[in-house]
């Protein structure tokens, strides 16, 4: 599995371990990815995502999964998140009609 957040696009970062003697060795900074299910009000169901802790905070800050996906550009989202975004959009259009 890839170490990438499905909602925010956060991925592995690289840097150096620096010792007291200033020796530098490469290291990886892994994102804090959690497997979680988020509730969609428009679809009335839980949807499973692999999301970073930062991504969960972004979803809560925007008022839920539906509003977060509507505000986020498709370039940031994974393919499964884009599919869910389309399903939410059609469900909201049917509810409005």
Backbone as a printed PyTorch tensor [residue, N CA C, xyz], in Angstrom:
tensor([[[  0.8400,  -1.1880,   0.0000],
         [  0.0000,   0.0000,   0.0000],
         [  0.8790,   1.2430,   0.0000]],

        [[  0.4200,   2.2510,  -0.6650],
         [  1.2000,   3.4730,  -0.7090],
         [  0.9810,   4.2780,   0.5640]],

        [[  1.9760,   5.0260,   0.9260],
         [  1.9150,   5.8730,   2.1170],
         [  1.4530,   7.2590,   1.6830]],

        [[  0.1850,   7.3350,   1.2470],
         [ -0.3570,   8.5980,   0.7560],
         [ -1.7710,   8.7690,   1.2750]],

        [[ -2.0930,   9.9630,   1.7180],
         [ -3.4300,  10.2800,   2.2030],
         [ -4.3760,  10.3980,   1.0050]],

        [[ -5.5400,   9.7540,   1.1000],
         [ -6.4860,   9.7780,  -0.0110],
         [ -7.2280,  11.1020,  -0.1220]],

        [[ -7.2510,  11.9000,   0.9310],
         [ -8.0050,  13.1520,   0.8970],
         [ -7.1320,  14.3810,   0.7290]],

        [[ -5.9460,  14.3990,   1.3230],
         [ -5.1020,  15.5910,   1.2420],
         [ -3.9210,  15.4330,   0.3090]],

        [[ -3.5670,  14.1940,  -0.0450],
         [ -2.4370,  13.9730,  -0.9330],
         [ -1.0850,  14.0080,  -0.2340]],

        [[ -1.0650,  14.0660,   1.0950],
         [  0.2070,  14.0680,   1.8090],
         [  0.9060,  12.7370,   1.6060]],

        [[  2.2270,  12.8050,   1.4200],
         [  2.9940,  11.6090,   1.1310],
         [  4.2950,  11.6340,   1.9220]],

        [[  5.1770,  10.6750,   1.6600],
         [  6.4400,  10.5630,   2.3770],
         [  7.3380,  11.7440,   2.0300]],

        [[  8.0100,  12.3100,   3.0510],
         [  8.9970,  13.3570,   2.8400],
         [ 10.3730,  12.8140,   3.2040]],

        [[ 11.4100,  13.4260,   2.6510],
         [ 12.7700,  12.9610,   2.8820],
         [ 13.5910,  14.0450,   3.5400]],

        [[ 14.5930,  13.6160,   4.3000],
         [ 15.4790,  14.5540,   4.9640],
         [ 16.7240,  13.8400,   5.4340]],

        [[ 17.4210,  14.4370,   6.3850],
         [ 18.6600,  13.8840,   6.9060],
         [ 18.5890,  13.7060,   8.4070]],

        [[ 19.2000,  12.6100,   8.9100],
         [ 19.5630,  12.5270,  10.3100],
         [ 20.9150,  13.2090,  10.4330]],

        [[ 21.0680,  14.1180,  11.3650],
         [ 22.3290,  14.8250,  11.5390],
         [ 22.8560,  14.5140,  12.9280]],

        [[ 24.0260,  13.8920,  12.9860],
         [ 24.6160,  13.5390,  14.2730],
         [ 25.3310,  14.7490,  14.8730]],

        [[ 25.8300,  14.5590,  16.0850],
         [ 26.5690,  15.6260,  16.7570],
         [ 27.8220,  15.9910,  15.9680]],

        [[ 28.3960,  14.9950,  15.2810],
         [ 29.5950,  15.2250,  14.4730],
         [ 29.2470,  15.7340,  13.0760]],

        [[ 27.9630,  16.0740,  12.8550],
         [ 27.4500,  16.5950,  11.5920],
         [ 27.5080,  15.5770,  10.4550]],

        [[ 27.5070,  14.2760,  10.7810],
         [ 27.3630,  13.2460,   9.7580],
         [ 25.9080,  13.2180,   9.3200]],

        [[ 25.6830,  13.1490,   8.0260],
         [ 24.3120,  13.1900,   7.5010],
         [ 23.9690,  11.8690,   6.8360]],

        [[ 22.8670,  11.2710,   7.2580],
         [ 22.3550,  10.0640,   6.6270],
         [ 20.8970,  10.3100,   6.2540]],

        [[ 20.5020,   9.7770,   5.1060],
         [ 19.1410,  10.0200,   4.6250],
         [ 18.1260,   9.2760,   5.4820]],

        [[ 16.9540,   9.8700,   5.6140],
         [ 15.8490,   9.2470,   6.3330],
         [ 14.5410,   9.6380,   5.6750]],

        [[ 13.4580,   8.9460,   6.0840],
         [ 12.1240,   9.2330,   5.5470],
         [ 11.2190,   9.6850,   6.6850]],

        [[ 10.3940,  10.6770,   6.4180],
         [  9.3650,  11.1140,   7.3470],
         [  8.0430,  10.5640,   6.8310]],

        [[  7.4840,   9.5700,   7.5360],
         [  6.2570,   8.9230,   7.0890],
         [  5.0350,   9.6820,   7.5980]],

        [[  3.9860,   9.8010,   6.7810],
         [  2.7640,  10.4540,   7.2480],
         [  2.0160,   9.5560,   8.2340]],

        [[  1.2720,  10.1750,   9.1190],
         [  0.4920,   9.4630,  10.1470],
         [ -0.8290,   9.0110,   9.5280]],

        [[ -0.7900,   7.8870,   8.8100],
         [ -1.9720,   7.4090,   8.0850],
         [ -2.7970,   6.4770,   8.9660]],

        [[ -4.1060,   6.7130,   9.0010],
         [ -5.0540,   5.9000,   9.7510],
         [ -6.1310,   5.3960,   8.7880]],

        [[ -6.5230,   4.1480,   8.9470],
         [ -7.6730,   3.6340,   8.1980],
         [ -8.9270,   3.9630,   8.9920]],

        [[ -9.8250,   4.7060,   8.3940],
         [-11.0080,   5.1530,   9.1190],
         [-12.2030,   5.2020,   8.1790]],

        [[-13.3850,   5.2030,   8.7710],
         [-14.5950,   5.3620,   7.9760],
         [-15.2240,   6.6990,   8.3350]],

        [[-15.6010,   7.4300,   7.3180],
         [-16.1930,   8.7570,   7.4860],
         [-17.6370,   8.7240,   7.0130]],

        [[-18.5010,   9.4230,   7.7260],
         [-19.9250,   9.4330,   7.4320],
         [-20.2440,  10.4760,   6.3680]],

        [[-20.9810,  10.0580,   5.3580],
         [-21.4710,  10.9580,   4.3230],
         [-22.9580,  11.1920,   4.5560]],

        [[-23.3350,  12.4470,   4.7590],
         [-24.7380,  12.7800,   4.9760],
         [-25.5580,  12.6040,   3.6950]],

        [[-24.9750,  12.9550,   2.5680],
         [-25.7120,  12.8640,   1.3010],
         [-25.9810,  11.4110,   0.9110]],

        [[-25.0190,  10.5270,   1.1710],
         [-25.1780,   9.1190,   0.7960],
         [-25.7550,   8.2830,   1.9320]],

        [[-25.7810,   8.8230,   3.1420],
         [-26.2710,   8.1250,   4.3420],
         [-25.5450,   6.8020,   4.5700]],

        [[-24.2240,   6.8380,   4.4670],
         [-23.4300,   5.6390,   4.7190],
         [-22.0090,   6.0130,   5.1120]],

        [[-21.3030,   5.0560,   5.7270],
         [-19.8970,   5.2250,   6.0610],
         [-19.0560,   4.8590,   4.8520]],

        [[-17.9690,   5.6120,   4.6490],
         [-17.0580,   5.3560,   3.5440],
         [-15.6560,   5.2270,   4.1230]],

        [[-14.9590,   4.1490,   3.7580],
         [-13.6310,   3.8810,   4.3060],
         [-12.5580,   4.5930,   3.4870]],

        [[-11.6350,   5.2420,   4.2070],
         [-10.5080,   5.9270,   3.5970],
         [ -9.2530,   5.6560,   4.4100]],

        [[ -8.0970,   5.7950,   3.7550],
         [ -6.8100,   5.8320,   4.4450],
         [ -6.3970,   7.2970,   4.4830]],

        [[ -6.4930,   7.8980,   5.6720],
         [ -6.3580,   9.3380,   5.8230],
         [ -5.3130,   9.6420,   6.8880]],

        [[ -4.5830,  10.7420,   6.7050],
         [ -3.6670,  11.1980,   7.7350],
         [ -4.4580,  11.8780,   8.8450]],

        [[ -3.8130,  12.0490,   9.9840],
         [ -4.4440,  12.7530,  11.0930],
         [ -4.7500,  14.1960,  10.6850]],

        [[ -3.8820,  14.7910,   9.8970],
         [ -4.1130,  16.1350,   9.3760],
         [ -5.3550,  16.1630,   8.4800]],

        [[ -5.5390,  15.1130,   7.6800],
         [ -6.7070,  15.0290,   6.8050],
         [ -8.0010,  14.9380,   7.5900]],

        [[ -7.9830,  14.1900,   8.6950],
         [ -9.1720,  14.1110,   9.5470],
         [ -9.5130,  15.4670,  10.1390]],

        [[ -8.4960,  16.2030,  10.5400],
         [ -8.7320,  17.5460,  11.0830],
         [ -9.3030,  18.4740,  10.0240]],

        [[ -8.8340,  18.3490,   8.7840],
         [ -9.3530,  19.1760,   7.6870],
         [-10.8230,  18.8660,   7.4160]],

        [[-11.1790,  17.5850,   7.4570],
         [-12.5730,  17.1860,   7.2250],
         [-13.4570,  17.7600,   8.3170]],

        [[-13.0320,  17.6390,   9.5660],
         [-13.8300,  18.1640,  10.6860],
         [-13.9180,  19.6860,  10.6340]],

        [[-12.8330,  20.3400,  10.2520],
         [-12.8160,  21.8060,  10.1870],
         [-13.7820,  22.3290,   9.1260]],

        [[-13.9350,  21.5900,   8.0180],
         [-14.8220,  22.0140,   6.9300],
         [-16.2640,  21.5920,   7.1310]],

        [[-16.5630,  20.8710,   8.1980],
         [-17.9480,  20.5380,   8.4880],
         [-18.3920,  19.1790,   7.9870]],

        [[-17.4780,  18.2790,   7.7360],
         [-17.8570,  16.9360,   7.3260],
         [-17.2850,  16.5520,   5.9840]],

        [[-17.4620,  15.2830,   5.6570],
         [-16.8850,  14.7350,   4.4280],
         [-17.4840,  15.3610,   3.1740]],

        [[-18.7880,  15.5650,   3.1620],
         [-19.4470,  16.0790,   1.9560],
         [-18.9350,  17.4650,   1.5800]],

        [[-18.8880,  18.3720,   2.5370],
         [-18.4320,  19.7360,   2.2370],
         [-16.9460,  19.7730,   1.9330]],

        [[-16.1600,  18.9210,   2.5980],
         [-14.7210,  18.8970,   2.3150],
         [-14.4550,  18.4630,   0.8710]],

        [[-15.1320,  17.3950,   0.4340],
         [-14.9130,  16.9120,  -0.9310],
         [-15.3910,  17.9170,  -1.9690]],

        [[-16.4570,  18.6430,  -1.6900],
         [-16.9500,  19.6400,  -2.6420],
         [-15.9720,  20.7970,  -2.7890]],

        [[-15.2820,  21.1690,  -1.7000],
         [-14.3660,  22.3010,  -1.7400],
         [-12.9880,  21.9410,  -2.2870]],

        [[-12.6090,  20.6670,  -2.2230],
         [-11.2570,  20.2450,  -2.5900],
         [-11.1470,  19.9920,  -4.0860]],

        [[-10.0080,  20.3900,  -4.6690],
         [ -9.7660,  20.1590,  -6.0910],
         [ -9.4520,  18.6880,  -6.3250]],

        [[ -9.7690,  18.2040,  -7.5220],
         [ -9.5850,  16.7960,  -7.8560],
         [ -8.1110,  16.3880,  -7.8960]],

        [[ -7.1950,  17.3330,  -8.1230],
         [ -5.7730,  16.9930,  -8.1980],
         [ -5.2440,  16.4730,  -6.8670]],

        [[ -5.8390,  16.9180,  -5.7670],
         [ -5.4030,  16.4920,  -4.4410],
         [ -5.9430,  15.1210,  -4.0640]],

        [[ -7.1030,  14.7600,  -4.6010],
         [ -7.8160,  13.5680,  -4.1630],
         [ -7.3600,  12.3170,  -4.9010]],

        [[ -7.5470,  11.1570,  -4.2630],
         [ -7.2790,   9.8800,  -4.9140],
         [ -8.4590,   9.5420,  -5.8310]],

        [[ -8.3000,   8.4910,  -6.6300],
         [ -9.3670,   8.1190,  -7.5620],
         [-10.6150,   7.6570,  -6.8220]],

        [[-10.4400,   6.9530,  -5.6970],
         [-11.6220,   6.5160,  -4.9430],
         [-12.3440,   7.7100,  -4.3190]],

        [[-11.5920,   8.7180,  -3.8810],
         [-12.2160,   9.9110,  -3.3140],
         [-12.9480,  10.7110,  -4.3910]],

        [[-12.4260,  10.7220,  -5.6010],
         [-13.0980,  11.4200,  -6.7060],
         [-14.4110,  10.7240,  -7.0410]],

        [[-14.4040,   9.3870,  -7.0110],
         [-15.6510,   8.6450,  -7.2620],
         [-16.7020,   8.9640,  -6.2090]],

        [[-16.2780,   9.0170,  -4.9470],
         [-17.2080,   9.3490,  -3.8650],
         [-17.7200,  10.7770,  -4.0320]],

        [[-16.8350,  11.6790,  -4.4480],
         [-17.2250,  13.0710,  -4.6820],
         [-18.3190,  13.1580,  -5.7490]],

        [[-18.1740,  12.3810,  -6.8400],
         [-19.1910,  12.3670,  -7.8940],
         [-20.5120,  11.8070,  -7.3930]],

        [[-20.4430,  10.7250,  -6.5940],
         [-21.6560,  10.1330,  -6.0420],
         [-22.3840,  11.1220,  -5.1370]],

        [[-21.6390,  11.8740,  -4.3360],
         [-22.2340,  12.8700,  -3.4430],
         [-22.8790,  13.9800,  -4.2640]],

        [[-22.1980,  14.3910,  -5.3340],
         [-22.7230,  15.4740,  -6.1690],
         [-24.0590,  15.0640,  -6.8050]],

        [[-24.1420,  13.8320,  -7.3190],
         [-25.3850,  13.3890,  -7.9320],
         [-26.4910,  13.1970,  -6.8830]],

        [[-26.1320,  12.7320,  -5.6860],
         [-27.1320,  12.5640,  -4.6390],
         [-27.6870,  13.9010,  -4.1920]],

        [[-26.8430,  14.9080,  -4.1080],
         [-27.3150,  16.2460,  -3.7280],
         [-28.1540,  16.8690,  -4.8400]],

        [[-27.8240,  16.5870,  -6.0970],
         [-28.6200,  17.1060,  -7.2070],
         [-29.9980,  16.4630,  -7.2310]],

        [[-30.0880,  15.1650,  -6.9380],
         [-31.3810,  14.5020,  -6.8900],
         [-32.2160,  15.0180,  -5.7380]],

        [[-31.5750,  15.3000,  -4.5960],
         [-32.3100,  15.8040,  -3.4370],
         [-32.8440,  17.2160,  -3.6840]],

        [[-32.0990,  18.0110,  -4.4430],
         [-32.5220,  19.3910,  -4.7300],
         [-33.6500,  19.4170,  -5.7670]],

        [[-33.7080,  18.4310,  -6.6280],
         [-34.7170,  18.4300,  -7.6940],
         [-36.0590,  17.9330,  -7.2130]]])
